[in-house]
Amino acid sequence: MSEKTWNGRFAQKTDRLVEIFTASIGFDRRLYPYDVQGSIAHCRMLASCGIITDAEATTLIQGLGKIKRELDHGDFVFDEGLEDIHMHIETRLVQEVGKVALKLHTARSRNDQVALDMRMFLREAVGQDISVLQELRKVLVHLAEKNLDVIVPGYTHLQRAQPVLLAHHFMAYLEMFTRDAERFADCLKRIDVMPLGTAALAGTTYPIDPAYTAELLDFPAVTANSMDAVSDRDFVVEYLAAAGLCMVHLSRLAEELILWSTAEFGFIELPDAFATGSSIMPQKKNPDVPELVRGKTGRVFGNLMAMLTLLKSLPLTYNRDMQEDKVLLFDTVDTLQACMTVLCRMLPELIVNRQVMRKAAEAGFLNATDLADYLVNNGMPFRSAHHCVGQAVAYALENGKELHELTLEELNSFSKQIRADVFAVLTPEAMIDRRKSAGGTASENVKAAIAQAKKKLGA
């Protein structure tokens, strides 16, 4: 059983079951790069303030460097009795450099130490998220440009509504993921605050220089309140919320890929390398990748709810409950990045069945609104035009025709304001290119949006 750094007050040794139950080393070991980096910065600050000597600082920094290399190469020996990554590194440092290692913890606590490690970990994770989102947006822009002339039904209530460019559809997701990247960047402002030096909760009596530590660790700000610094996990909640919303967008895209790849839609075919088969039905090609993206979204939602529940009744300041934040955070970071990365790889390989999409866009009375607009442009009030076209749709349904398949004579039976030029208005191309309002699906709009996105993304 490992000797505890805090055992001076206790008459009994920690029960082995308690050691196992309370240990976090099984998951917080991944914080080791940040723990070492933070310890080195803290050591340099202590020396600069005259709290330890320069020679002691050199010894400690060299020892920490060796421990980091052991951890990097998988040569480090872990012991559940040491609870967490902080105690593992400190214990190993004592073995490496002797009692001078015990000076490293001067003017800090594991409370502010773990807060620092978490912020440094999450700062890096957010940078990676923004980078992958950048790549995903580039993929969508290239898909849009590649399919600029493909027409597909746009849907409301999962019913065919109006024709749009497939490129316009892809660019809608680009907007979502752009907002996600902006949210992560904004979240970074609250993450990028340095808490080290606030100690357990009340600050320290030593003449430290937190601003210098922050400078060494590239933090633009230092926490303003020691109690808040060690108990704050708002930055974790904010990240989980941003990740949850990003997963919503990934899941919506995944759902459309699943629907569109069914025989009932037939709009796309997933690449073989990103699909699976059935153990019993030889003909099956299953969309497991987007299904798992859709499914993993629930995990991220659950992590957010668990984190909110974890914090909702905690009095100030640090409570051991907060140890559970790491499992939730690490799982969310890993899940989000895995989902984004796999879609980045899969989407460029999609096979688009443009003729099937075109045929779908020509059926289901998607030009009904345009016929109403035609009548409005010829002087009829919109509500009257809406009623008139509704009657024409009912007639067409009874006769197994589309609106553009009705004769001029048939159309005139609903309104004499319909003339021969109406048929040019009812083609998918005409319907699309007339929608030139801001953000509309007109080809010139979509081309401009693609050009702007390519410039912004460097695509």
Summary of the structure (lengths in Angstrom):
residues: 459
radius of gyration: 30.6
end to end distance: 56.8
largest distance: 100.8
contacts: 1439
relative contact order: 0.10
helix: 66%
strand: 5%
